[in-house]
Amino acid sequence: MNRYSRQTLFNKIGNAGQRLIHSRTVLIVGVGALGSLSSEMLARAGVGKLILVDRDYVELSNLQRQTLFTEDDANGKIPKVIAGAERLKDIRSDIEVDTHIAHADALLLESLAKEADLILDGTDNFDTRMLINDVAFKTGTPWVYAACVEASYSSCGFVPGVTPCYRCLVPVLPTTTLTCDTVGVISPAVHMAVSEQVTTAFKIMTDQFSAPFHMRMGNVWDMDHMKFRIDGMKEDECATCGTHEYPELEINDASSMSMRLCGRDTVQYIDERLTQDIVVGALNDRNIPMHETPYFVEFRYDDYRIVSFNNGRLLIHGADQTNKARTIVNQLFG
């Protein structure tokens, strides 16, 4: 029996649509709740290639809503893109999966977008969505936004040259500082956001995404669902789709940088000079116990749990300020 028979029987897809889906490459930025579910849906639907980008590893608190992962992944602290790729291959052995254990910065996303037919947002913060938006419109790559927190969800598709961009919509988007790490999220909200997102992805991949265009949002607990049209919201002076300045793509030339992760007492510190050999050597010199994996080194320093990845990126858990993170790194590595 044809693996995709139930999908091709749907008259909006059919055999022609299925061939288009199979020919597509999709870049998924963030493989947490949103990205793990969307990647699974797309793999099962027959997408040819997925490119997964995520900087984090699996923890037990993820398992309530991040559908690709298991307790073994959490106990082993497996990077999300690695655990996700293995599970996707179990689901469909012929899918191609390209993985990047990395911070989603401008340089990386712009290079990967050039390989993709579509970008899906699996992130949890406004800044990265603005970056995806600039990357997408500069490279001419459609992208689909999705978000969820508590019981609320939202999603919208953006196509360069056809729709307004995300920046145009910012003034009408709900203003909130809530995150999943501060107020939580229930899995039905994740599934609603991703259902809207992947449905839009199907339309784009099969060349059926057409006006009227809508932002869709709702609250699954209250069972409120709504949409509003975005067709006429393009701003002529928009720095992304109006004047084409793409301000989020300004590359920071500094060799190191730090940022506090959204909603968490964790600072991400990036210094390309901190290779694995340098980190392990410094820890050995200080007789600091460590746990080494093929992907990172984990250790404790004072009251901080630190994870050092192979590419010079550190997650400093327990640090609530970037200045504190820089002080810790200087103390450890000079």
WODASUL-V351095 format. One record per residue. N is the residue number from 0. BURIAL is b if it has 24 or more other C-alpha atoms within 12 Angstrom, else e. D_FIRST is the distance of its C-alpha to the first C-alpha in Angstrom with 1 decimal. Layout:
BEGIN
{{N | BURIAL | D_FIRST} {N | BURIAL | D_FIRST}}
END
This chain:
BEGIN
{{0 | e | 0.0} {1 | e | 3.8} {2 | e | 6.1} {3 | e | 8.6} {4 | e | 7.4} {5 | e | 10.2} {6 | e | 12.5} {7 | e | 12.2} {8 | e | 12.8} {9 | e | 16.0} {10 | e | 18.4} {11 | e | 20.4} {12 | b | 17.7} {13 | e | 15.4} {14 | e | 14.2} {15 | e | 17.8} {16 | b | 18.2} {17 | b | 15.2} {18 | e | 16.8} {19 | b | 20.1} {20 | b | 18.9} {21 | b | 17.6} {22 | e | 21.0} {23 | b | 23.1} {24 | b | 25.3} {25 | b | 26.4} {26 | b | 29.6} {27 | b | 29.9} {28 | b | 33.6} {29 | b | 33.9} {30 | b | 31.4} {31 | b | 32.9} {32 | b | 31.8} {33 | b | 30.6} {34 | b | 29.3} {35 | b | 27.4} {36 | b | 25.5} {37 | b | 24.9} {38 | b | 23.8} {39 | b | 21.2} {40 | b | 19.9} {41 | b | 19.9} {42 | b | 18.2} {43 | b | 15.3} {44 | b | 15.3} {45 | b | 15.0} {46 | b | 18.7} {47 | b | 19.7} {48 | b | 22.9} {49 | b | 24.9} {50 | b | 28.6} {51 | b | 30.0} {52 | b | 33.7} {53 | b | 35.5} {54 | b | 38.9} {55 | b | 38.6} {56 | b | 37.3} {57 | b | 35.7} {58 | b | 38.1} {59 | e | 37.8} {60 | e | 38.7} {61 | b | 35.5} {62 | b | 33.2} {63 | e | 33.8} {64 | b | 31.9} {65 | b | 30.4} {66 | b | 26.9} {67 | b | 26.0} {68 | b | 29.0} {69 | b | 30.1} {70 | e | 33.6} {71 | e | 33.4} {72 | b | 33.1} {73 | b | 36.0} {74 | e | 38.1} {75 | b | 37.6} {76 | b | 38.3} {77 | b | 35.4} {78 | b | 35.3} {79 | b | 32.7} {80 | b | 31.1} {81 | b | 30.8} {82 | b | 29.4} {83 | b | 27.1} {84 | b | 25.8} {85 | b | 25.2} {86 | b | 23.2} {87 | b | 21.1} {88 | e | 20.4} {89 | e | 19.4} {90 | e | 16.9} {91 | b | 15.5} {92 | e | 17.0} {93 | e | 16.9} {94 | b | 18.9} {95 | b | 22.5} {96 | b | 25.1} {97 | b | 28.8} {98 | b | 31.1} {99 | b | 34.8} {100 | b | 36.9} {101 | b | 39.5} {102 | b | 41.4} {103 | b | 40.0} {104 | b | 43.1} {105 | b | 43.7} {106 | e | 43.6} {107 | b | 40.3} {108 | b | 38.5} {109 | b | 39.9} {110 | e | 38.7} {111 | b | 35.2} {112 | b | 34.9} {113 | b | 35.5} {114 | e | 32.2} {115 | b | 30.2} {116 | b | 28.9} {117 | b | 29.2} {118 | b | 31.1} {119 | b | 30.4} {120 | b | 33.3} {121 | b | 32.9} {122 | b | 36.7} {123 | b | 39.3} {124 | b | 42.3} {125 | b | 43.8} {126 | b | 45.2} {127 | b | 41.9} {128 | b | 40.4} {129 | b | 43.3} {130 | b | 42.7} {131 | b | 39.0} {132 | b | 40.3} {133 | b | 42.8} {134 | b | 40.5} {135 | b | 37.8} {136 | b | 40.5} {137 | b | 42.2} {138 | b | 39.2} {139 | b | 37.7} {140 | b | 34.5} {141 | b | 33.1} {142 | b | 33.0} {143 | b | 32.1} {144 | b | 34.5} {145 | b | 33.8} {146 | b | 36.2} {147 | b | 36.8} {148 | b | 39.7} {149 | b | 40.7} {150 | b | 38.6} {151 | b | 38.7} {152 | b | 36.1} {153 | b | 36.2} {154 | b | 34.1} {155 | b | 34.6} {156 | b | 33.3} {157 | b | 35.8} {158 | b | 35.5} {159 | b | 38.5} {160 | e | 40.4} {161 | b | 38.6} {162 | b | 39.3} {163 | b | 42.1} {164 | b | 41.6} {165 | b | 41.7} {166 | b | 45.4} {167 | b | 46.2} {168 | b | 44.8} {169 | e | 46.6} {170 | e | 49.6} {171 | e | 47.5} {172 | e | 45.3} {173 | e | 46.3} {174 | e | 48.7} {175 | e | 48.0} {176 | e | 48.7} {177 | e | 46.5} {178 | b | 43.9} {179 | b | 41.4} {180 | e | 43.9} {181 | e | 46.7} {182 | e | 45.4} {183 | e | 41.9} {184 | b | 38.5} {185 | b | 36.1} {186 | b | 32.3} {187 | b | 31.6} {188 | b | 33.6} {189 | b | 31.6} {190 | b | 28.3} {191 | b | 29.9} {192 | b | 31.2} {193 | b | 27.9} {194 | b | 25.9} {195 | b | 28.4} {196 | b | 28.4} {197 | b | 24.7} {198 | b | 24.4} {199 | b | 27.3} {200 | b | 25.6} {201 | b | 22.5} {202 | b | 25.1} {203 | b | 27.0} {204 | b | 24.2} {205 | b | 23.0} {206 | e | 26.7} {207 | e | 27.0} {208 | b | 29.6} {209 | e | 32.7} {210 | e | 35.9} {211 | e | 36.9} {212 | b | 36.3} {213 | b | 36.8} {214 | b | 37.5} {215 | b | 35.8} {216 | b | 37.3} {217 | b | 37.8} {218 | b | 38.7} {219 | b | 36.1} {220 | e | 39.0} {221 | e | 41.0} {222 | e | 37.9} {223 | e | 39.5} {224 | e | 37.3} {225 | e | 38.6} {226 | e | 38.2} {227 | e | 40.8} {228 | e | 40.8} {229 | b | 41.5} {230 | b | 41.8} {231 | e | 45.6} {232 | b | 46.1} {233 | b | 46.3} {234 | e | 49.7} {235 | e | 51.5} {236 | e | 53.1} {237 | b | 50.0} {238 | b | 50.3} {239 | b | 46.6} {240 | b | 45.6} {241 | b | 49.1} {242 | e | 51.4} {243 | b | 48.7} {244 | e | 50.7} {245 | b | 47.8} {246 | b | 50.2} {247 | b | 47.6} {248 | b | 47.1} {249 | e | 50.6} {250 | e | 50.3} {251 | e | 52.5} {252 | e | 54.2} {253 | e | 55.5} {254 | e | 54.5} {255 | e | 53.8} {256 | b | 52.8} {257 | b | 52.2} {258 | b | 50.7} {259 | b | 50.3} {260 | b | 46.7} {261 | e | 46.0} {262 | e | 46.9} {263 | b | 47.5} {264 | e | 50.6} {265 | b | 49.2} {266 | b | 50.3} {267 | b | 48.3} {268 | b | 50.6} {269 | b | 49.6} {270 | b | 51.9} {271 | e | 50.5} {272 | e | 53.4} {273 | b | 52.3} {274 | e | 50.2} {275 | b | 48.9} {276 | e | 51.8} {277 | e | 54.4} {278 | b | 53.0} {279 | b | 52.8} {280 | e | 56.2} {281 | e | 57.8} {282 | b | 56.4} {283 | e | 57.6} {284 | e | 61.1} {285 | e | 61.3} {286 | e | 59.9} {287 | e | 57.2} {288 | e | 54.4} {289 | e | 50.9} {290 | e | 47.3} {291 | e | 45.5} {292 | e | 41.8} {293 | e | 40.0} {294 | b | 39.9} {295 | b | 43.2} {296 | b | 46.4} {297 | b | 47.3} {298 | b | 50.9} {299 | b | 53.5} {300 | b | 56.7} {301 | e | 59.1} {302 | e | 57.1} {303 | e | 54.2} {304 | b | 50.8} {305 | b | 49.9} {306 | b | 46.7} {307 | b | 47.2} {308 | b | 44.2} {309 | b | 44.2} {310 | b | 44.8} {311 | b | 48.1} {312 | b | 46.7} {313 | b | 48.1} {314 | b | 47.2} {315 | b | 50.5} {316 | b | 49.8} {317 | b | 52.8} {318 | b | 54.3} {319 | e | 54.7} {320 | e | 56.5} {321 | b | 55.8} {322 | e | 59.5} {323 | b | 59.1} {324 | b | 56.0} {325 | b | 58.0} {326 | e | 60.9} {327 | b | 58.7} {328 | b | 57.2} {329 | e | 60.7} {330 | e | 62.0} {331 | b | 59.3} {332 | e | 59.0} {333 | e | 62.1}}
END
